[in-house]
């Protein structure tokens, strides 16, 4: 019951912030001022509730601004997901270095306590603790990327929830106008079939992966970690672009896009290695679009 109430309150908060930024002629500077305030709050107030509230406010404000100013999906993901990633990543290392609070170590201690309470043999317990240590060591390298993935998933679902709700609200626009109320700005967000990463990011993408391949992570830990997270985050953008390319051509053929996620998820049954291989291929496809521009070729073919 508490979870349901919390969910409803969270959705109302998300909707309220989005509606505020959608109705008001605010500028991008207002977003940065708001996010700077949330950044300061996050430094001095820790806890899961604070993290959820900050995420909802950022997603709602970004979505409302995106809808009102007819920005595209790339803009929303950049502003929303990267803002959340930056705030939480900074807070993670701030808490770790200044207050000696390590979220990963705390998580390990909780897991060890659970294992100690379970009725398992000592050898099994040691093996599981060893796996936990190996996982934490791996995650420590990709903390920013882990925050980004979580931020992106919540931002994506938040955006389309708000698009649905605001479009429903917009149906009463004429009635509201007659009463002298402010209308909801137009909601014309394009789908991923038009998603295109800013061109100059391809060089940052290449530099990130070159850093991963050429830099020794033991000798240059911070450089390696920065390159790895930049490469992974930008790979996610190019993965979305690849899905956009596929959806673009499926729409031209009159085929449903849902067959692609179904095919990709089916690779899970063959093993995670196959799924990772497919995702790498798709990210490469998205990056190659910088040179080939698949959808432009598709449009030209359509005209002819």
C-alpha positions in Angstrom: 0.0 0.0 0.0 2.8 2.4 0.9 4.6 1.6 -2.4 1.4 2.3 -4.4 0.8 5.7 -2.6 4.5 6.6 -3.2 4.1 5.8 -6.9 1.0 7.9 -7.2 2.6 10.9 -5.4 5.7 10.5 -7.6 3.6 10.5 -10.8 1.8 13.6 -9.6 5.1 15.3 -8.9 6.4 14.4 -12.3 3.3 15.6 -14.0 3.1 18.9 -12.0 6.7 19.8 -12.8 6.3 19.0 -16.5 3.1 21.0 -16.7 4.8 24.0 -15.0 7.6 24.0 -17.6 5.2 23.4 -20.4 2.9 26.3 -19.6 5.6 28.9 -18.7 7.8 30.5 -21.4 10.9 29.5 -19.5 14.4 29.5 -20.9 17.2 26.9 -20.9 18.9 29.0 -18.2 16.0 28.2 -15.8 16.7 24.5 -16.3 20.3 25.0 -15.3 19.4 27.1 -12.3 16.9 24.4 -11.2 19.4 21.6 -11.7 22.2 23.5 -9.9 19.8 23.8 -6.9 19.1 20.1 -7.0 22.9 19.4 -7.3 23.4 21.4 -4.1 20.6 19.6 -2.3 22.0 16.2 -3.3 25.4 17.1 -1.7 23.9 17.8 1.7 20.9 15.4 1.8 21.3 11.8 1.1 18.8 9.0 0.9 16.7 7.0 -1.7 13.7 9.4 -1.4 15.9 12.4 -2.2 17.4 10.6 -5.2 13.9 9.8 -6.5 12.6 13.3 -6.0 15.6 14.8 -7.8 15.2 12.4 -10.7 11.4 13.1 -11.0 12.0 16.9 -11.0 14.7 16.7 -13.6 12.7 14.4 -15.9 9.5 16.5 -15.5 11.3 19.8 -16.1 13.2 18.5 -19.1 10.1 17.0 -20.7 8.0 20.1 -20.1 10.7 22.3 -21.7 11.2 19.8 -24.6 7.5 19.8 -25.4 7.0 23.5 -25.2 10.0 24.4 -27.3 9.6 21.6 -29.9 12.9 20.1 -29.0 13.8 16.6 -30.2 14.4 13.3 -28.4 18.2 13.8 -28.4 17.8 17.1 -26.5 15.6 15.5 -23.9 18.0 12.6 -23.3 21.0 14.8 -23.1 19.4 17.3 -20.7 17.6 14.7 -18.5 19.8 11.6 -18.5 23.2 13.4 -18.4 22.1 15.8 -15.7 21.0 13.0 -13.5 24.1 11.1 -14.3 26.4 14.0 -13.5 24.6 14.9 -10.2 24.6 11.3 -8.8 28.1 10.5 -10.1 29.5 13.6 -8.4 27.6 12.8 -5.2 28.9 9.2 -5.3 32.6 10.3 -5.3 32.0 13.2 -3.0 30.4 10.9 -0.4 33.2 8.3 -0.9 36.1 10.7 -0.6 34.8 13.4 1.8 32.5 11.4 4.1 34.0 7.9 3.7 30.6 6.6 2.5 30.9 4.0 -0.2 27.6 2.9 -1.6 29.1 -0.2 -3.2 30.8 -1.3 0.0 27.6 -0.7 2.0 25.8 -2.8 -0.6 28.3 -5.6 -0.2 28.0 -5.5 3.6 24.2 -5.9 3.4 24.6 -8.8 1.0 27.1 -10.5 3.3 24.7 -10.1 6.2 21.9 -11.8 4.1 24.3 -14.6 3.2 25.3 -15.1 6.8 21.6 -15.5 7.7 21.0 -18.1 4.9 21.4 -21.8 5.5 24.3 -22.4 3.1 27.6 -24.1 3.4 30.8 -22.1 4.2 32.4 -23.0 0.8 29.3 -21.7 -1.0 29.3 -18.5 1.1 33.0 -17.9 0.3 32.3 -18.4 -3.4 29.4 -15.9 -3.4 31.4 -13.3 -1.5 34.2 -13.7 -4.0 31.7 -13.1 -6.8 30.4 -10.0 -5.0 33.9 -8.6 -4.7 34.6 -9.2 -8.4 31.3 -7.5 -9.4 32.0 -4.5 -7.1 35.5 -4.2 -8.6 34.0 -4.2 -12.1 31.1 -1.8 -11.2 33.6 0.7 -9.7 34.9 1.3 -13.2 31.5 2.1 -14.7 29.7 4.0 -11.9 28.8 6.9 -14.2 27.5 4.5 -16.9 25.5 2.6 -14.3 23.8 5.9 -13.3 23.3 6.8 -16.9 21.5 3.6 -17.7 19.2 4.0 -14.8 18.6 7.7 -15.6 17.9 6.9 -19.3 15.4 4.1 -18.5 13.4 6.3 -16.1 13.7 9.3 -18.4 12.4 7.4 -21.4 9.4 6.0 -19.6 8.8 9.3 -17.9 8.8 11.1 -21.2 6.3 8.9 -22.9 4.1 8.8 -19.8 4.0 12.6 -19.8 3.5 12.7 -23.6 0.4 10.5 -23.2 -1.0 12.4 -20.2 -0.4 15.9 -21.7 -1.9 14.9 -25.0 -5.0 13.7 -23.1 -5.0 17.0 -21.2 -4.6 18.9 -24.5 -7.9 17.7 -25.8 -9.6 20.1 -23.4 -7.5 23.0 -24.7 -10.4 24.8 -26.4 -12.5 24.5 -23.3 -9.7 25.9 -21.1 -9.1 28.7 -23.6 -12.7 29.8 -23.4 -12.3 30.0 -19.6 -9.2 32.1 -20.0 -6.8 29.4 -18.8 -3.4 28.9 -20.2 -3.2 26.2 -22.9 -0.7 23.3 -22.9 1.9 23.9 -25.6 2.0 21.6 -28.6 3.4 18.1 -28.1 5.1 17.2 -31.4 8.0 14.9 -30.2 9.4 12.8 -33.0 10.0 9.1 -32.5 13.3 7.3 -32.6 13.1 6.9 -36.3 14.2 10.5 -36.5 16.7 10.3 -33.7 20.2 11.4 -34.8 23.2 12.0 -32.7 25.1 15.3 -33.1 27.8 14.7 -35.6 30.8 15.9 -33.6 30.2 13.3 -30.9 31.5 10.6 -33.2 35.0 11.9 -32.5 34.5 11.7 -28.8 33.1 8.2 -29.3 36.2 7.1 -31.2 38.5 8.8 -28.6 36.7 7.0 -25.8 37.2 3.5 -27.3 40.8 4.3 -28.3 41.4 5.2 -24.6 40.0 1.9 -23.5 42.1 0.0 -26.0 45.4 1.8 -25.5 45.5 3.0 -21.9 46.7 0.7 -19.1 43.9 0.8 -16.5 46.3 0.1 -13.6 48.8 2.9 -14.5 46.2 5.5 -15.6 43.1 4.5 -13.7 41.2 7.8 -14.0 42.0 8.3 -17.7 40.9 4.7 -18.4 37.7 5.1 -16.4 36.8 8.3 -18.1 37.4 6.9 -21.5 35.4 3.7 -20.7 32.4 5.6 -19.4 32.3 8.1 -22.2 32.6 5.2 -24.7 29.8 3.3 -23.1 27.4 6.2 -22.7 27.9 7.3 -26.3 27.5 3.7 -27.5 24.1 3.8 -25.9 23.2 6.9 -28.0 24.4 5.1 -31.1 22.4 2.0 -30.1 19.3 4.2 -30.0 20.2 5.6 -33.4 20.5 2.1 -34.8 17.1 1.3 -33.6 15.9 4.5 -35.2 17.4 3.5 -38.5 15.8 0.1 -38.4 12.4 1.5 -37.4 12.7 4.1 -40.2 13.0 1.4 -42.9 10.5 -1.0 -41.3 7.9 1.8 -41.4 8.7 2.3 -45.1 8.0 -1.4 -45.6 4.9 -1.3 -43.5 6.3 -3.7 -40.9 5.9 -3.4 -37.1 9.0 -2.3 -35.2 8.1 -4.7 -32.3 9.7 -7.6 -34.1 13.2 -6.1 -33.5 13.0 -6.1 -29.7 11.5 -9.6 -29.8 14.4 -10.9 -31.9 17.0 -9.2 -29.7 15.5 -10.5 -26.5 15.4 -14.0 -28.0 19.2 -14.0 -28.0 19.1 -14.0 -24.2 18.1 -17.7 -24.4 21.4 -18.3 -26.3 23.4 -16.6 -23.6 24.4 -13.1 -22.6 27.5 -13.2 -24.8 25.3 -13.4 -27.9 23.2 -10.5 -26.7 26.2 -8.3 -26.1 27.5 -9.2 -29.6 24.2 -8.1 -31.2 24.2 -4.8 -29.2 27.8 -4.1 -30.3 26.8 -4.7 -33.9 23.8 -2.3 -33.5 25.9 0.4 -31.8 28.4 0.1 -34.7 25.5 0.5 -37.2 24.5 3.7 -35.4 28.0 5.1 -35.5 28.5 4.2 -39.2 25.4 6.3 -39.9 27.7 9.4 -39.5 29.4 8.5 -42.8 26.6 6.6 -44.6 23.5 8.6 -43.5 21.2 5.6 -44.1 17.9 7.5 -43.7 18.9 10.2 -46.1 19.5 7.5 -48.7 16.1 6.0 -47.8 14.4 9.3 -48.4 16.0 9.8 -51.8 15.0 6.3 -52.8 11.4 7.1 -51.8 11.4 10.2 -53.9 12.6 8.3 -56.9 
